[in-house]
């Protein structure tokens, strides 16, 4: 293993060259763990799972407090939540070294009893995803009955009170948990950037809410183009959540302290250009009517929504990869 006295980086062609100590950012001495090597499957899970949780939460709010005209978007939110939680489960399973043993996360192989480790963020997350998946499935069945696409008797009970409200509230809590959980999961690890701030969960929560609203806007404009009031309400919600996301991102970067030097790289450029500029500021300018055309082409709510989704995905790429690419030796850090 390399020591702090002979830390080296490498060129792309593999030839080593010395890096002067004063060019190597200082990091806290507490980080000695190796990166978990989370790549695109986990990044997709973070993104899709957050959107699923956000879509269910927004759908539940529309069901409990919305107008009858909001029901098509409510049903769309429940459909997206169920599809998203299924995809999340598949992505997590495929990412395992032994995918066929995924059930070991929930069941004790020796006794066959349920296994829940409240002290383990991974165990809490798996059961949280399962809990949310159950209510997403029930809500999707109720939405299908409500739309007239399903005439199965038990599904009708799910669409009526009091079951509909119970499902909306319980699933909404699960969606809120899932939207922010992935950021909390990163922050409880012993890795640079992730563990240096308590704001990653809040940042992911706001990003999930804005991405979910953006996806609903995009699909609702195609399915229900005449329902401008509901779409406009979602767009206003998205604008204000984007402001909160920007504030959370700034606080997150400040709270990193010296660990923020990990962003003095391509990941910092990506964060600035794609996440902040394209994914937050441009949609805000479009949403508040400050930017309506580019080279004569009109900018619509759909354009803003697509940019928000791009920024939400890029945020997860940057926050995951910025730590994954860091090798820590003693109190020094170099990017691999």
N, C-alpha and C positions, 0 to 999 in steps of 0.2 A: 504493500500500500504506500502511496506517496505521502510524504510528510510535508509540513508547512514550509520547510526550508527548500524543497525542490519541486514546488508546484509548477506544473507546466500546462500550457494549453497546446492545441494542435491545429495546424493548418488543415484545410480541406483535403489536401493531398496526403495527409498523414504525417508530415515531417514536423517534429516538435521544435518549439522555440521558447526561450525563457521569457517569462512575464515579470517585469520589475514589481517588487512588493508594493510600491506606492500606487500601482495601477490596479491592484486587486482590492475590491471593496471589502471592508470589514463587516463581519456578521457576528451575531451572538454566538457564544461558545457552546450553547446548549444543543445545537443541531448536529447530530451524528448519524442519523438514519439515512438509509439509501432511498432513492425515489421509488415509489411503488410501480413505476412504469405504466401509468395510466395513459392510454393513447386515445384514438378516435372513438372507439366504442363507448368508453366512459364519458368522453366529452359529449357525445350524442345523447347519452343517458341523462347527463346533467341538463342539457338543453331541452330535450323532449319531456323529461320528467317535470321540469319546472313549468313548461307550457301546459302540461296536463293538469297540474295542480292549480295553476292560475285560471285555466279555462273553467274548471269545476267551480272554483270560488266565485268567479264572475257570474256563471250560470246560476249558482245558488242565490246570489244577491238579486239577480233579475227575477228569479222565481218567488222570492220572499217579498220583494219590495217593488218589482217592476210593474209595467202595464201589460194588459193582455196582448198588445201589439209586440211586446218584447219576447213572447214565447218562442218564435222561430229561432232567435239568437240564443235563447236559453237552451233549447233542445240541441242546437249546434254545439254549444259549449259542453254539454254532457257527452255528446258523441265523441268530440275531440279528446275529452278527458279519458274516456274508456280506451280509445285507440292509443292514446299516448301512454297509458299505464301498461297496456299489453306490450307495446314496443319497448318500454323501459325494462320490463321483466325479461324480455328476450335478449336485449343488449347486455344486461347484467349477467345472465346465464352464459351466453356465448363467450363473454370475457373471462370466465373462470378457466383455470388450468384444466379442471375436470368438470365440464358442464353437466355431465350426467349425475353429478353428486350435489347439485344445487340445493336439494332438499335437506342436506346436512346443516344448512343455515337455520332451519326451522324445526327440525326433528332430531332427537337424539338417536343415533344409529344403534346404540346398545339396548335402549328401552322402548323406543318408538314413541316416546312422550314429546310434547311440544317443548322447544328449547327457546327461552327468551332470556337474554343477558342484558339487563337494564343498564349495566355499566359499559356496555360495548356499543359505540355509535353504529357500527355495521349491523349488529343484531337489531337495534332499535329501528334502523332504516329499513331493513328487510320486512319487519312486521308492520311498520308504517306504510310501506308500499303495498303490502298485502291487504291491510285494512282499507286503504284508499281504493285499491282495485275492486274490492267487494262493493263498496258504495258507488263507485263509478259504473260498475256493471248494472246494479239495481237502478240507478238514475237513467242509464241509457235505455234500459227496458221500458221504464216509465215514459221516457221521451218518445220512444217508438210508438207506444200506445197512444200517447197524447197527440201525435201527428197523424194517427189513423193508419199507420203502416203495419201495425201489429194488433191483432184482435184476440190475443191470448188472455183469458180471464184473469189469472194471477198478476199479469203485467198491469192490468187496469187498476188493481188495488195499489200498486206502487205509484201510480199517477194521481191518486186521490189522497185527501187528508184522512188521518194525520200522518200516514206513512211517508207521503211526499215531503212534508216538512222535516220529518226526522232524518230522512235520507239526505236532504239538502244541507241540514245543519251538520250532521256527522261527516258527510263527505266534504263539506266546505272546510271543516277543521282539518281533515286529512289533507286536503289540497293545500291549505295554508302551510301545513307542516312540510309537505313534500317540496313546495316551491322554495323554501328557505333551508331545508335540511342539508342539501348537497353542499352549500357554502359552509354550514356549521361542521359538516363532516371533514372538510378540508382544514378548518381552523383548529380542530382538536388533534391533528397529526403533529408530528415533530419534524416539520419540514420548513425551510425558509419560505418566506412570503405568506404561506398558508397560516402558519401558527403565529405570525407576528402581529396579527390584528384580530379583534373580535367583531369586525364589521363585515366580514365576508358573507356571513349568513344574511344580514340585512341587505347587502348589495345584491345577492342572488335573488332575494325575495322581490325586491323592486324590479329587477330585470325580468324575472319570470312573469310578474304582473303586466309589465309593459309588452312583453313578447306575446303573451296570451291575448291581450286586447288587440294587438296588431294582427294576429292570425285570424281572430274573429272578424275584424274589420275587412280583411282581404276576402275571406270566404263569404261573409254576409253580403258584400257588395256584388258578388257573383250570383248568389242564391236569391237574395231579396233586395234587388237594386232600388226598389221603390221605398223601402223603409229607411228614409234618410234621418228621421228623428233618433232612432235607436243607434244607428251607425255614428251619427254626430255625437251622441252622448258617450259612446265608447271612445271616440277620438279625443274628446275633452278629457276623459279619464286618463287616456294614454299620455296626453300632454303633461298633466300634473304629475303622473307617476314617473315620467321621464325626468322631470325636474328633481324629484326625490332621489331617483337613481343617480343623477349627476352629483347631487350633494353627497350621497353615500359613497360614491366612487372617490370624490375628493377627500372625504374624511378617511376612507380606507387607505389611500396612498399616504396621507399625512401620518396616520397611526402606524405605518410600517417602520417609520424611523429609518435607520441605516439600511434595513432590508430592501427599501425602495430602490436601491441601486441595482437590484436585479433587473429593473426595467430600463437600465441604460443599455439597451440592446434592441434587436429587431422587434421584440415583444413590446417594448415601450413605444416604438413607432407605430406598431399595429394598434395598440391601445389608444394612442392619440388620434390617428387618422380614421380608423374604422369604427372603433367603439364610441369615442367621444364626438368626433366631427361628423361622421356619416350616420352613426347609429343613434345619436342623441340630439346634437345641435341642429342638423339639417331637418329632421322630423319636427323639431320644435319650431323652427322658422316657417316650415310649411303649415304646421298646425295653427300657428298664430297669425297666419296670413302675411308674414314678412317676406316670404319667398314663394312666388307663384309660377314663375317660368324660368327655364334654363334653355338658352339658345332658341327661344321661340316656342319651346314645347311646354305645355302646362304641367304643373306638378300637382298631383291629386292626393287624396287621403290614402289611396292605394300605394302610391310612391312612398309616402311617409311610413306606412305600415311595413312595406318590404325592407326599407332601410332599418327600421327598428329590429326586425327579425335578424338581419345581417349583423347588427351591432350586438344583439343578445348572444348570438352564437360565437362571435369573435371574442366577447368578454370571457366566455368559458375557455376558449382556446388559449387566450393570453394568460389567464390566472392559473390554469393547469400547467401549461407548457413552461411558463416562466420559472416555476419551481422544479418541474421535471428535468429541465436542462441545466440545473445547478448542481455542482458537486461541491460539497463542503469538506474542508480539511482543516481541523482545528478551528481557528476563528476567521478563516479566510474562505472565500467562495470564488469559484471559477465556473464559467458556463461551458458545458460539454458541447 
